[in-house]
Amino acid sequence: MSAREERPSLSSRTTSLYDYALFRHGIEPDGRVPRRGYPLPDGPPEPSRADLTWQQAQAEVTDALSPLLADPDPVRAADAVHRRAADLAMPHRTLRAHTARLTLTDEAAARRTARQLTRTGTDAAAVGVGMALLVRLGEPEDVPCLKALGMLHGLADAASAALDPLDRQAAALLYIRHRDRRGELAPLTDAIATGDAEAVRSALLSLPDEDRALWLARRIAEAADLHGLLRARPQDAELLALTGRLLHRMADQLESRPDILDYRPARAVYETLVRHADRLPPTPEHRALLLSVALDLHSGPAVLLDWRPGRRRALLDALDGLLPAAAQEPVPGDREADWFRRNRHLPFARAGDGDRPRWEVVVVHRSPDSSAVETRILIDGVPLVPALFGKGRGHPPEYLIDSGRLRAAPEPREVQLCEAYCTEGCCGALYVTIRRDGDEVVWDGWRGAVGPPPPPYRFDAAAYDAELARAERDHSWCWPARSTARLVAAGLRDRPDLTSRWEVAVSWVATDWRDPDTTVVQLRFTPSAPPPGTGGSLYFTWRLPDDDSPPGDRAAAALRRLETDDPKAFAVFDGGDTELAEALGYRTAPPAPRT
């Protein structure tokens, strides 16, 4: 039996979790911490109460703990917290979340109690209370204790949160170890543990250039001290290329608050990358990378960093001088070159903002195999969605621009500008009400913004209409399959009878995110006379692969087919109400075999 498998003869009732963590690490033969951490000592199972609302749980925690945390005697207070935490019988994560929201009348007393809990606490609930308090109250002397507790299963998240303001590298290492479920980052964390900068560099450069490896981009940069590596090797072309990929991934706001806003050395790292970008070989991959960085600096979340006046513009000018002119014509079969051609001009235009917003459609470049399209709304050069919401990308132009939703009329219209990646029902959405008021267009009535309510925005109506008309005409960002999708969607909006005759409605028309050269039409079938005992809707997906014909011809052919053929006969059934599908004889296709 290995040392890792041995159960130490320590009592969870008499030995602190801090001492237990140090003991477990001390007997580890190779010094490695298991990915999920050392198991907690045997004790009662973690409680699971489903009887409380969020508000009720907060009230219980406040009533139970607030008086104790004001006690000037930390030993007495910690003993009392142990008892009360057990009495609350809440899941440990829930207890920590509510503790973090407590109003503290005596922060110094609460800090002393938190330290007593983390250093002498014998159960995870009470220790978790102490760690939650140290998120706000921690000081450098708390770092060793938090790092030790972070080695225990179930405490890594709390330790990482408390370490974040104190030791970003230690917090990042805990975060990575806890979430690297495939073990792809283990060589990097092992190299960091050695303290050998060259080993860290080699491990960084060995990371696969894939989302699954780089989705923890900020934590990777913090754990590896990317900023320090760049200072030591500012002309290292391989390290510069990796830096660009990590920065671009941090600026991606697909899921939640963009990590670039929480990466403390972001401005300095951008400066170093751009200053030495001429060291990168002029390959198509590097050109696309630098253009992606430029787009982030021009209209993405990186704009919101605390730049010195004129400095961001200077970085963009430098990138503009490094990138070659784009080809005038599409490059058949070369998606990378075609993306560069379509987007080369966008981050370097010096259009005066004036009294109007500006809409820029950005095809977010990830790899030659997938793209995402978002509408970026700039007001005085500031990107509105990340500034006010930051939980996802702006909606695509088909939703905001082509549909006419942004047009202003005397009758107010509420428009959803962005929805959280996990859906509005989970983490919300950003709404604004648009109305025309004389010779002005007004944006107000905000809903869903994070932080203080935004002010009303007033724009000159003529300038607003001109900018929106420009955005509606601008198809330069489009590739053929996406142009086909836009033309099909416009044709179906103009002729709703093409789908209503078959009792179907359009759910959405776009391109396949895995295969951008395929146009996808999803239809919803709701029968007017469903079989007895059934109801609901069914969904059908119609895929139109690129056949090299002009988008206008492909769209016209698709619309003509709907004049005579029921799409339920040729589109693929894609799910819906089970009873209705069974009654009508529809079956979902079996999953494709894994290769």
C-alpha positions as CSV (number, residue, x, y, z in Angstrom):
1,M,0.0,0.0,0.0
2,S,1.4,3.4,-1.0
3,A,1.7,6.3,1.3
4,R,-1.1,8.0,-0.6
5,E,-3.5,5.1,0.0
6,E,-2.7,4.8,3.7
7,R,-5.2,6.2,6.1
8,P,-3.3,8.3,8.8
9,S,-4.3,7.6,12.3
10,L,-5.5,11.1,13.0
11,S,-8.8,11.9,14.6
12,S,-10.9,14.5,12.8
13,R,-12.2,15.6,16.2
14,T,-8.8,16.4,17.8
15,T,-6.5,17.3,14.8
16,S,-7.0,20.5,12.9
17,L,-7.6,20.2,9.1
18,Y,-4.5,22.4,8.6
19,D,-2.3,20.0,10.5
20,Y,-3.9,17.1,8.8
21,A,-3.2,18.6,5.3
22,L,0.5,19.2,6.2
23,F,0.8,15.6,7.5
24,R,-0.7,14.1,4.3
25,H,1.6,16.2,2.1
26,G,4.6,15.3,4.3
27,I,4.1,11.6,3.8
28,E,3.6,11.9,0.0
29,P,6.6,10.2,-1.6
30,D,6.7,12.2,-4.8
31,G,5.4,15.5,-3.3
32,R,2.4,15.6,-5.7
33,V,-1.0,16.5,-4.5
34,P,-3.8,14.3,-6.0
35,R,-5.9,16.1,-8.6
36,R,-9.0,16.1,-6.4
37,G,-6.9,16.7,-3.3
38,Y,-6.4,14.6,-0.2
39,P,-9.6,13.1,1.2
40,L,-10.9,14.8,4.3
41,P,-10.7,12.8,7.6
42,D,-13.6,10.5,8.3
43,G,-16.5,12.4,9.8
44,P,-20.3,12.8,9.5
45,P,-21.6,13.1,5.9
46,E,-22.0,16.6,4.5
47,P,-25.6,17.8,5.1
48,S,-27.9,18.5,2.2
49,R,-30.9,20.7,3.0
50,A,-33.4,21.4,0.3
51,D,-35.9,23.1,2.5
52,L,-34.5,26.6,2.5
53,T,-34.7,29.4,0.0
54,W,-31.6,31.5,-0.7
55,Q,-33.1,34.3,1.5
56,Q,-33.9,32.0,4.3
57,A,-30.5,30.5,4.3
58,Q,-28.9,33.9,4.4
59,A,-31.0,34.9,7.3
60,E,-30.1,31.8,9.3
61,V,-26.4,32.3,8.7
62,T,-26.6,35.9,9.6
63,D,-28.5,35.2,12.9
64,A,-26.2,32.4,13.8
65,L,-22.8,33.8,13.0
66,S,-22.9,37.6,13.0
67,P,-22.9,37.9,16.9
68,L,-20.1,35.3,17.2
69,L,-17.8,37.1,14.7
70,A,-17.9,40.3,16.8
71,D,-16.5,38.5,19.9
72,P,-13.0,39.9,20.6
73,D,-11.9,36.5,22.0
74,P,-11.0,34.4,18.8
75,V,-10.7,31.1,20.7
76,R,-14.1,31.4,22.3
77,A,-15.6,32.7,19.0
78,A,-14.1,29.8,17.0
79,D,-15.4,27.2,19.4
80,A,-18.9,28.8,19.1
81,V,-18.7,28.9,15.3
82,H,-17.9,25.1,15.3
83,R,-21.0,24.4,17.2
84,R,-23.3,26.7,15.3
85,A,-22.0,25.7,11.9
86,A,-22.9,22.1,12.7
87,D,-26.3,23.1,13.9
88,L,-27.0,25.0,10.7
89,A,-26.5,21.7,8.8
90,M,-26.1,23.4,5.4
91,P,-23.9,22.1,2.5
92,H,-20.5,23.5,3.0
93,R,-20.5,25.5,-0.3
94,T,-23.8,27.1,0.7
95,L,-22.5,28.0,4.2
96,R,-19.4,29.6,2.7
97,A,-21.4,31.6,0.1
98,H,-23.6,33.1,2.8
99,T,-20.7,33.7,5.2
100,A,-19.0,35.7,2.4
101,R,-22.0,38.1,2.3
102,L,-22.2,38.8,6.1
103,T,-22.0,42.4,7.2
104,L,-19.2,42.6,9.7
105,T,-19.4,45.1,12.6
106,D,-15.8,44.4,13.8
107,E,-13.5,43.3,10.9
108,A,-10.5,42.9,13.2
109,A,-12.3,40.5,15.5
110,A,-13.7,38.6,12.5
111,R,-10.2,38.3,11.1
112,R,-8.8,36.9,14.3
113,T,-11.6,34.4,14.5
114,A,-11.1,33.4,10.8
115,R,-7.5,32.7,11.5
116,Q,-8.3,30.6,14.5
117,L,-10.8,28.6,12.5
118,T,-8.4,28.0,9.6
119,R,-5.5,27.1,11.8
120,T,-7.3,25.0,14.4
121,G,-10.6,24.1,12.9
122,T,-11.4,20.3,12.9
123,D,-14.3,20.1,10.4
124,A,-14.8,21.4,6.9
125,A,-17.9,23.5,7.7
126,A,-16.2,25.6,10.4
127,V,-12.9,25.9,8.4
128,G,-15.0,26.9,5.4
129,V,-16.4,29.8,7.4
130,G,-12.9,31.0,8.2
131,M,-11.8,30.7,4.6
132,A,-14.9,32.6,3.4
133,L,-14.0,35.4,5.8
134,L,-10.4,35.5,4.6
135,V,-11.6,36.2,1.0
136,R,-12.3,39.7,2.3
137,L,-10.0,39.9,5.3
138,G,-7.0,37.8,4.4
139,E,-3.4,39.2,4.7
140,P,-0.1,37.8,3.4
141,E,0.5,35.9,6.7
142,D,-2.6,33.8,5.8
143,V,-1.1,32.4,2.6
144,P,0.7,29.3,3.9
145,C,-2.4,28.1,5.8
146,L,-4.6,28.7,2.8
147,K,-2.2,26.9,0.5
148,A,-2.2,23.9,2.8
149,L,-6.0,23.8,3.2
150,G,-6.3,24.0,-0.6
151,M,-4.7,20.5,-0.8
152,L,-7.9,19.0,0.8
153,H,-10.8,17.7,-1.2
154,G,-13.6,20.1,-1.3
155,L,-11.6,23.1,0.0
156,A,-9.7,24.1,-3.2
157,D,-12.2,26.5,-4.5
158,A,-12.5,28.4,-1.1
159,A,-8.7,28.4,-0.8
160,S,-8.3,29.7,-4.3
161,A,-10.8,32.5,-3.8
162,A,-9.1,33.6,-0.5
163,L,-5.6,33.4,-2.2
164,D,-6.6,35.4,-5.2
165,P,-6.0,38.9,-3.6
166,L,-2.9,37.7,-1.9
167,D,-1.0,35.3,-4.1
168,R,-2.3,35.0,-7.7
169,Q,0.2,32.2,-8.6
170,A,-0.8,30.0,-5.7
171,A,-4.5,30.7,-6.4
172,A,-4.0,29.8,-10.0
173,L,-2.2,26.5,-9.3
174,L,-5.0,25.4,-7.0
175,Y,-7.6,26.4,-9.5
176,I,-5.9,24.5,-12.3
177,R,-5.4,21.4,-10.3
178,H,-9.0,21.3,-9.2
179,R,-10.4,21.8,-12.8
180,D,-7.9,20.0,-15.0
181,R,-10.0,16.9,-15.2
182,R,-8.1,15.4,-18.2
183,G,-4.7,16.0,-16.6
184,E,-3.5,18.0,-19.7
185,L,-2.0,20.7,-17.5
186,A,-0.2,18.4,-15.1
187,P,3.2,18.7,-16.9
188,L,2.8,22.5,-16.5
189,T,2.0,22.4,-12.8
190,D,4.8,19.9,-12.2
191,A,7.2,22.2,-14.0
192,I,6.0,25.2,-12.0
193,A,6.6,23.3,-8.8
194,T,10.3,22.9,-9.7
195,G,10.8,26.6,-9.9
196,D,12.8,26.1,-13.1
197,A,11.9,28.9,-15.6
198,E,13.2,27.0,-18.6
199,A,11.1,23.9,-17.6
200,V,8.0,26.1,-17.2
201,R,8.6,27.7,-20.7
202,S,9.0,24.2,-22.3
203,A,5.8,23.0,-20.6
204,L,3.9,26.1,-21.7
205,L,5.0,25.7,-25.3
206,S,4.0,22.1,-25.2
207,L,0.3,22.9,-24.5
208,P,-2.0,22.0,-27.4
209,D,-3.4,25.0,-29.3
210,E,-7.0,23.9,-28.5
211,D,-9.8,25.4,-26.5
212,R,-9.9,22.4,-24.1
213,A,-6.3,23.1,-23.1
214,L,-6.4,27.0,-23.1
215,W,-9.8,27.5,-21.5
216,L,-8.0,28.3,-18.3
217,A,-5.9,30.9,-20.1
218,R,-5.7,33.5,-17.3
219,R,-4.9,30.9,-14.6
220,I,-2.3,29.3,-16.9
221,A,-0.7,32.8,-17.4
222,E,-0.8,33.5,-13.6
223,A,0.5,30.1,-12.5
224,A,3.4,30.2,-15.0
225,D,4.2,33.8,-14.3
226,L,3.9,34.6,-18.0
227,H,4.6,38.2,-17.4
228,G,8.0,37.3,-15.7
229,L,8.9,34.9,-18.5
230,L,8.3,37.6,-21.1
231,R,10.4,40.2,-19.2
232,A,13.2,37.7,-19.2
233,R,12.7,36.6,-22.9
234,P,11.0,39.5,-24.7
235,Q,12.2,38.4,-28.1
236,D,11.3,34.7,-27.8
237,A,9.1,34.2,-30.8
238,E,7.5,30.9,-29.6
239,L,6.6,32.5,-26.2
240,L,5.2,35.6,-28.0
241,A,2.9,33.5,-30.1
242,L,1.7,31.6,-27.1
243,T,1.1,34.9,-25.3
244,G,-1.1,36.1,-28.2
245,R,-3.2,33.0,-28.0
246,L,-3.6,33.3,-24.2
247,L,-4.5,37.0,-24.4
248,H,-7.0,36.3,-27.2
249,R,-8.6,33.5,-25.1
250,M,-8.8,35.7,-22.0
251,A,-10.6,38.4,-24.1
252,D,-13.2,35.9,-25.2
253,Q,-16.5,36.7,-23.5
254,L,-18.4,33.6,-24.5
255,E,-19.3,32.4,-21.1
256,S,-18.8,34.9,-18.3
257,R,-16.9,38.0,-17.3
258,P,-13.9,38.1,-19.7
259,D,-10.8,37.0,-17.9
260,I,-8.7,39.7,-19.5
261,L,-10.3,42.2,-17.1
262,D,-9.0,40.2,-14.1
263,Y,-5.5,39.6,-15.4
264,R,-3.5,42.2,-13.5
265,P,-0.5,42.4,-15.9
266,A,-2.7,42.5,-19.0
267,R,-1.6,46.0,-20.2
268,A,2.1,45.2,-19.7
269,V,1.8,41.9,-21.5
270,Y,-0.1,43.5,-24.4
271,E,2.7,46.1,-24.6
272,T,5.4,43.5,-24.7
273,L,3.6,41.4,-27.3
274,V,3.1,44.3,-29.7
275,R,6.5,45.8,-29.1
276,H,8.2,42.5,-30.2
277,A,5.6,41.2,-32.6
278,D,8.0,41.7,-35.5
279,R,9.9,38.7,-34.1
280,L,7.0,36.4,-35.1
281,P,7.5,34.7,-38.5
282,P,5.0,36.2,-41.0
283,T,2.9,33.0,-41.3
284,P,-0.8,33.1,-42.0
285,E,-1.4,31.7,-38.5
286,H,0.6,34.6,-36.9
287,R,-1.1,37.2,-39.1
288,A,-4.5,35.9,-38.0
289,L,-3.4,35.9,-34.3
290,L,-2.2,39.5,-34.4
291,L,-5.4,40.6,-36.2
292,S,-7.4,38.8,-33.5
293,V,-5.5,40.7,-30.8
294,A,-6.1,43.9,-32.7
295,L,-9.8,43.3,-32.8
296,D,-9.8,42.6,-29.0
297,L,-8.0,45.9,-28.4
298,H,-10.3,47.8,-30.8
299,S,-13.7,46.7,-29.8
300,G,-13.5,43.8,-27.4
301,P,-13.3,43.7,-23.6
302,A,-9.6,44.7,-23.6
303,V,-10.8,48.2,-24.3
304,L,-12.0,48.4,-20.7
305,L,-8.6,48.0,-19.2
306,D,-7.2,51.1,-17.5
307,W,-5.1,52.4,-20.5
308,R,-3.0,55.5,-20.4
309,P,-4.4,58.1,-22.8
310,G,-3.5,57.3,-26.4
311,R,-1.7,54.1,-25.5
312,R,-4.2,51.6,-26.9
313,R,-4.4,53.6,-30.1
314,A,-0.6,53.5,-30.4
315,L,-0.7,49.7,-30.0
316,L,-3.3,49.4,-32.8
317,D,-1.2,51.7,-35.1
318,A,1.8,49.5,-34.4
319,L,-0.1,46.3,-35.3
320,D,-1.5,48.0,-38.4
321,G,2.0,48.6,-39.6
322,L,3.0,45.0,-39.0
323,L,0.1,43.4,-40.9
324,P,0.2,43.1,-44.7
325,A,-2.5,44.4,-46.8
326,A,-5.4,42.0,-47.4
327,A,-6.0,40.3,-50.7
328,Q,-8.8,41.9,-52.7
329,E,-10.4,38.7,-53.8
330,P,-11.4,35.5,-51.8
331,V,-8.8,32.8,-51.6
332,P,-10.7,29.6,-52.6
333,G,-10.4,26.9,-50.0
334,D,-8.2,28.9,-47.7
335,R,-10.5,29.9,-44.8
336,E,-7.7,31.4,-42.8
337,A,-6.7,33.8,-45.6
338,D,-10.3,34.6,-46.4
339,W,-11.0,35.5,-42.7
340,F,-8.0,37.8,-42.7
341,R,-9.1,39.4,-46.0
342,R,-12.6,40.1,-44.6
343,N,-11.4,41.5,-41.2
344,R,-8.1,43.2,-42.0
345,H,-9.5,46.7,-42.1
346,L,-11.9,46.6,-39.1
347,P,-9.7,47.4,-36.1
348,F,-7.8,50.1,-37.7
349,A,-10.5,52.4,-39.1
350,R,-10.5,55.9,-37.6
351,A,-14.2,56.7,-37.9
352,G,-15.2,59.6,-35.8
353,D,-17.8,58.4,-33.3
354,G,-19.7,61.7,-33.1
355,D,-23.2,61.7,-31.6
356,R,-24.0,58.1,-32.5
357,P,-23.3,54.5,-31.6
358,R,-21.3,52.3,-34.0
359,W,-22.1,48.7,-34.8
360,E,-19.3,46.4,-35.8
361,V,-19.8,42.8,-36.8
362,V,-16.9,40.7,-35.7
363,V,-16.2,37.1,-36.7
364,V,-14.3,35.8,-33.7
365,H,-11.4,33.8,-35.0
366,R,-10.7,30.6,-33.1
367,S,-9.4,28.1,-35.6
368,P,-9.9,27.3,-39.3
369,D,-12.7,25.0,-38.3
370,S,-15.2,27.2,-36.4
371,S,-16.2,30.8,-36.1
372,A,-18.6,32.8,-34.0
373,V,-20.2,36.1,-35.1
374,E,-21.2,38.9,-32.7
375,T,-22.4,42.4,-33.0
376,R,-20.2,44.8,-31.0
377,I,-21.9,48.1,-30.0
378,L,-19.5,50.9,-29.4
379,I,-20.5,54.2,-27.8
380,D,-17.7,56.8,-27.5
381,G,-15.4,53.9,-28.5
382,V,-16.5,51.8,-25.5
383,P,-17.9,48.3,-26.1
384,L,-21.3,48.3,-24.5
385,V,-22.0,44.6,-23.8
386,P,-18.8,43.8,-21.9
387,A,-19.1,47.2,-20.0
388,L,-22.6,46.6,-18.9
389,F,-23.1,42.9,-18.8
390,G,-20.1,40.8,-19.6
391,K,-21.7,37.4,-19.4
392,G,-21.7,36.6,-23.1
393,R,-21.3,38.0,-26.6
394,G,-23.6,40.5,-28.3
395,H,-26.2,38.9,-30.4
396,P,-25.4,38.2,-34.1
397,P,-26.2,40.7,-36.8
398,E,-29.1,38.6,-38.1
399,Y,-30.9,39.1,-34.8
400,L,-30.0,42.7,-34.1
401,I,-29.4,44.4,-37.5
402,D,-31.1,42.4,-40.2
403,S,-34.3,42.0,-38.2
404,G,-34.8,45.8,-37.8
405,R,-34.8,45.5,-34.0
406,L,-32.4,48.4,-33.6
407,R,-34.5,50.8,-35.7
408,A,-36.0,53.6,-33.7
409,A,-39.7,54.6,-33.8
410,P,-41.9,56.8,-31.7
411,E,-43.3,53.7,-30.1
412,P,-40.7,52.3,-27.6
413,R,-39.3,48.9,-28.3
414,E,-37.4,46.7,-25.8
415,V,-34.5,44.9,-27.4
416,Q,-32.3,42.1,-26.0
417,L,-28.7,43.0,-26.8
418,C,-27.1,39.9,-25.2
419,E,-28.0,36.8,-23.4
420,A,-25.9,34.9,-20.9
421,Y,-24.2,31.8,-22.5
422,C,-26.0,29.6,-20.1
423,T,-29.4,31.1,-21.1
424,E,-31.3,34.0,-19.6
425,G,-33.1,31.8,-17.1
426,C,-29.8,31.0,-15.5
427,C,-27.6,34.2,-15.5
428,G,-29.8,36.8,-17.2
429,A,-29.7,39.0,-20.3
430,L,-29.1,42.6,-21.2
431,Y,-32.1,44.7,-22.5
432,V,-32.5,48.2,-23.6
433,T,-35.6,50.2,-24.7
434,I,-35.2,52.2,-27.9
435,R,-37.4,55.1,-28.9
436,R,-37.4,58.1,-31.1
437,D,-37.9,61.4,-29.3
438,G,-38.1,64.2,-31.8
439,D,-34.7,64.6,-33.5
440,E,-33.1,62.2,-31.0
441,V,-33.0,58.5,-30.5
442,V,-33.0,57.4,-26.8
443,W,-31.7,54.2,-25.3
444,D,-32.9,53.8,-21.7
445,G,-35.0,51.5,-19.6
446,W,-32.1,49.1,-19.1
447,R,-32.7,45.7,-17.7
448,G,-30.2,43.1,-16.6
449,A,-27.1,45.3,-16.4
450,V,-24.5,44.3,-13.9
451,G,-23.7,47.0,-11.4
452,P,-25.2,50.5,-11.2
453,P,-28.1,51.2,-13.7
454,P,-26.6,52.7,-16.9
455,P,-27.6,56.2,-17.8
456,P,-29.9,57.0,-20.7
457,Y,-28.1,57.5,-24.0
458,R,-29.3,60.1,-26.5
459,F,-28.1,60.1,-30.1
460,D,-28.7,62.5,-33.0
461,A,-31.5,60.7,-34.9
462,A,-30.1,61.4,-38.4
463,A,-26.6,60.2,-37.4
464,Y,-28.1,57.1,-35.7
465,D,-30.2,56.2,-38.8
466,A,-27.1,56.7,-41.1
467,E,-24.9,54.4,-39.0
468,L,-27.6,51.7,-38.8
469,A,-28.1,51.9,-42.5
470,R,-24.4,51.5,-43.0
471,A,-24.4,48.4,-40.8
472,E,-27.4,47.0,-42.7
473,R,-25.6,47.4,-46.0
474,D,-22.2,46.1,-44.8
475,H,-21.8,42.5,-45.7
476,S,-18.0,42.5,-45.9
477,W,-17.7,40.3,-42.9
478,C,-19.8,37.5,-44.5
479,W,-18.5,34.4,-46.0
480,P,-20.6,32.5,-48.7
481,A,-22.5,30.1,-46.4
482,R,-23.4,32.9,-44.0
483,S,-24.5,35.1,-46.9
484,T,-26.7,32.2,-48.0
485,A,-28.2,32.0,-44.5
486,R,-28.9,35.7,-44.4
487,L,-30.6,35.6,-47.8
488,V,-32.7,32.6,-46.8
489,A,-33.8,34.3,-43.6
490,A,-34.7,37.5,-45.4
491,G,-36.7,35.5,-48.0
492,L,-38.6,33.7,-45.2
493,R,-39.3,37.0,-43.5
494,D,-40.7,38.4,-46.7
495,R,-42.7,35.3,-47.5
496,P,-44.0,33.7,-44.3
497,D,-46.4,31.6,-46.5
498,L,-43.4,29.4,-47.6
499,T,-43.3,27.8,-44.2
500,S,-46.8,28.4,-42.8
501,R,-48.3,26.3,-45.6
502,W,-46.4,23.3,-44.1
503,E,-47.4,24.3,-40.5
504,V,-43.8,25.0,-39.7
505,A,-42.1,28.2,-38.4
506,V,-38.5,29.3,-38.5
507,S,-36.6,28.8,-35.3
508,W,-33.3,30.2,-36.7
509,V,-31.1,30.3,-39.8
510,A,-27.3,30.5,-39.5
511,T,-24.2,28.5,-40.2
512,D,-23.0,25.3,-38.4
513,W,-20.6,26.3,-35.6
514,R,-18.5,23.2,-36.3
515,D,-18.7,23.6,-40.1
516,P,-19.0,27.3,-41.1
517,D,-19.4,26.4,-44.8
518,T,-22.8,24.7,-44.1
519,T,-26.0,26.8,-43.9
520,V,-28.5,25.5,-41.3
521,V,-32.2,26.2,-41.2
522,Q,-34.0,24.9,-38.1
523,L,-37.8,24.7,-38.3
524,R,-40.5,24.1,-35.7
525,F,-43.5,22.1,-36.6
526,T,-46.6,22.6,-34.5
527,P,-49.6,20.6,-36.0
528,S,-52.9,22.4,-36.0
529,A,-54.7,19.0,-35.5
530,P,-52.3,16.9,-33.4
531,P,-53.2,13.2,-32.8
532,P,-55.4,12.7,-29.8
533,G,-53.6,12.9,-26.5
534,T,-50.5,14.6,-28.0
535,G,-49.4,18.2,-28.3
536,G,-46.3,20.4,-28.4
537,S,-43.9,20.8,-31.3
538,L,-41.2,19.0,-33.3
539,Y,-38.0,20.4,-34.7
540,F,-36.4,19.7,-38.0
541,T,-32.9,20.7,-39.2
542,W,-32.2,21.4,-42.9
543,R,-28.5,21.6,-43.8
544,L,-27.3,23.2,-47.0
545,P,-23.6,22.4,-47.6
546,D,-21.6,24.9,-49.8
547,D,-21.6,23.7,-53.4
548,D,-19.5,26.6,-54.7
549,S,-22.5,28.3,-56.3
550,P,-23.2,31.9,-55.6
551,P,-25.1,32.6,-52.3
552,G,-27.9,34.2,-54.1
553,D,-28.5,31.2,-56.3
554,R,-28.3,28.8,-53.3
555,A,-30.8,30.9,-51.3
556,A,-33.2,31.2,-54.3
557,A,-33.1,27.4,-54.9
558,A,-33.8,26.8,-51.2
559,L,-36.8,29.1,-51.2
560,R,-38.1,27.6,-54.5
561,R,-38.0,24.1,-52.9
562,L,-40.2,25.3,-50.1
563,E,-42.8,26.4,-52.6
564,T,-43.5,22.7,-53.6
565,D,-41.9,20.4,-51.0
566,D,-42.8,19.9,-47.4
567,P,-39.5,20.4,-45.4
568,K,-40.6,17.7,-42.9
569,A,-40.0,15.2,-45.8
570,F,-36.4,16.1,-46.4
571,A,-35.1,17.9,-43.3
572,V,-33.7,15.8,-40.4
573,F,-36.0,15.3,-37.5
574,D,-34.2,16.8,-34.5
575,G,-36.3,16.2,-31.4
576,G,-39.3,17.7,-29.7
577,D,-42.3,16.3,-27.9
578,T,-41.8,12.6,-27.5
579,E,-45.4,11.5,-27.6
580,L,-46.2,13.6,-30.7
581,A,-43.1,12.3,-32.5
582,E,-44.0,8.7,-31.7
583,A,-47.6,9.2,-32.9
584,L,-46.4,10.7,-36.2
585,G,-43.7,8.1,-36.7
586,Y,-40.6,10.3,-36.3
587,R,-37.4,8.9,-34.8
588,T,-34.2,10.8,-34.0
589,A,-31.2,9.6,-36.0
590,P,-28.7,7.4,-34.0
591,P,-25.5,9.2,-32.9
592,A,-22.6,8.9,-35.4
593,P,-20.1,6.3,-34.4
594,R,-17.0,7.5,-32.7
595,T,-13.8,7.4,-34.7
